[in-house]
């Protein structure tokens, strides 16, 4: 009872609102309201994970198995709005909620037991300190519980790279060459790894990370992102 009174007081002083539409959230809504959850542009890449437009995009760049994304990205659409708030408006809870929702969807579609560990794409320490968190790690945290997995930051970013936003496909590939490495002392031989990031556009960053994991003995690597962009 005391906890409920304190919670009601906090909700009165610091009301929880949906970051998408601004409506007040009910107790059973962790981050997005039910209406906004229902209007998310959910993709169906998980239904054809080995052969879809995302796997075709990275063909020849790495030897990963499945490539999936929760949402379809569109400029000025709901997915872009959510990602913008996650990365630039200090809303890490959005990343966790996207992970939770997608984790539930994957679990319902037979993906339980498919991986040993979730690995987020790392940010450079300087960029993470400036932002305060790694958005890919927040997404991974959300995936942990519904998929019954552990999270491990196995990768490190050893170089600071310029933003990829305005680069061509070739420039993106060159920009992330030899940027990532396995954390010192880690043994990943035989592990089935779920590698996650916030967005896949050309796939350059994810492929660079996947190649490091595969070169160090991972059994196989699957790629999952919050959204799939164009290019």
N, C-alpha and C positions, 0 to 999 in steps of 0.2 A: 504494500500500500504506500509506504514512504517513497519507494522508488518511483511509483506511478505519479505521485504528487510532484516530485522533483522533475520528472520528465515533462509533465504538463507545464510546469513553470518554465523550463528551458524552451519548449516549443512556443510558448507565448512570447518570450523575449527574443528567441532566435528561431523564427518559424522555418520549417523545412518546405522548400518549394521545388517543384519540378524544374530542372534547368532548361527543359525544352519549351514548355508553355507557360511556366510561372504559377501554375495551380498549386495550392497547398497539398502536401502529400499526406495520405493516410498512414497509420502505423505499419500497415502491411506492405507499403511501397518503399523499398530501400532508397531509391534514387529517382527513377522516372515514374511518372504517374501511369496508371494502367492504360489510359487512352493513348499516350505517347508510345508506350511499349508496343501497342497494337498497330501503330502506324509506322514503325521502323521499316526501312527498305531491306528486309531480310533476304539474303541470297540463298540459293540452293546448291552451292558448290559441294556441300557435304554429301549430296546424293550421287555425285559423279566425281569423287575426289582425285581419281587417277587421270581423268581425261576431261578437262574443262578449259575454259579460256585462260585461266590462271596458270595451269600446268603447261599449256602451250606457250605462254609468254616467257617462261624461264627454261624451256627445253634447250638443251645444249650448254646451259650455264652451270648446272649442278645435277646431281643424281639423287634427288629427293623422291619420295614416294608420292604422298598426297599433298595437295595444295588447296587450302580453303580460306574463305573469309566470311565473317558473319553478315556484314552489310554491303550493299552496293553503294559506292561513292558517287555522288553527283554534286557539281558545283552549286552552291547556295541551297543544297538539299539538306534533309535532316541529318544525314551522316556527317556532312561537312560541319554543320553547326555543332554537333556533339563533339567532334574531334577538336574543333577550335576551342571550345570551352574546356575540354580536357587538357589540352596542351598549353593554352595561352591565358586562360582565365582561372587557373588554380582550382580545377575541379577533378582531382584524382579519383573521386568516388565514381565518376562516370566510367573510367576505365575498368574498375572493379565490377560495376554493374553490367557492362558489356560482356565481361568474362563470365560472370555468373549466368546471364541469360544464354550465352552461346554454349557454355558448358552443359546446361540443362538440355539444350537442343541436341547436342552431340551425344549425350548420355541416352536420350530417348531414341536415338537412331543407331544404336549398337556400337558406340565408340568406347565404352567402358573396357578397361584392361588392354587398350591398344598401345599405351605408352608407359615408360618407366619414370619419366621426369619431364617437367616443363622448363624450358630455358628461354628467358626473354632476351631480345636483342639489347645489348648494353648501350647506354649513352656514355659519352666522354665525361669523366668526373667533373670537369669544369662546367659543362652544359647541365649536368644533373644538379650540381650545386646551385646554379643560377635558377633552374626551374623548380627545384625542391624535391623532385621525384622523377622516376623513369616511367613514362606512360605505358611502355610495353610491359614493365614489371607489374604495374597495377592491373593490366588486362590479365596477366598470368595469375595473379593472386585470385582474381575472380574465377578463373577456370579450375583452380585447385580442388575446391570442395565438391562440386558436382561431378568431376571426373575422377575423384579419389586419387589424386596424384600429389607428389611433392614438387616444390619449386626449387631450382638450384641455379644461381648465377654463375654458370660454368664459363662464360665468355667474358673477355675484357676488351675494351677498345683502346688500342695503344697509340692511336693518332687522332688528333682533332681534325675533323673534316668540315668543309663548308656545307651549307645547306644544299639538299638535293633538289629543292622545289623547282628551280628554273633551269635545271640541267637537262641535256638530251640523254637518250638512253646510253650512248657510248660514254658520255661524260660521267654519268652516274656509275657505270661499271669501273671506269678508271679512278673515280673518286674514292671508292671503297676497297681498292686492291691493297692487300696486305695491311688492312686496318685492324682486323680482329685476331685474337689469339686465345687459346685455351688457358684458363686460369692455372697458374703454376701448381704442379703436384696433383692435378686431377687425373683420375683414370676413368675413362668413359667407354672402355672396350665392351662391345656387345650391348650397349644401351639403346633402347628405342626412345628417341627424343622428339618431343613436340616443341618446335621452335616458334616463338610468337613475336609479332611486332604490331604496331598500330595500323599501318597502311601498307599495301603492296601496290606499287605503280609499275615500274619496270622490273622489280624483283631483285635489283642489284645488291642491296644491303642484305636481304635474307639469303641470297645465294652465297654471298661472301662468308656469312656466318655458318651456313650449312656445310660449305666446303671445308671449313676448319674442323667442324665436328666429325665429318666423315673421314677426313685425313687422320684424325686421332683415334679412330677405331669404333665410332658409333655404328651400331648395327644398321639402323636406318633413321632418317630424319623426315618429319612431316612439317609443313608450314601452315600456320594459321594466323590470320590478322583480324583486326576489328573490321576493317573495310577494304574493299578492292577499288583502286582508282583506275583512271584511264591511262593512256600512252602505251 
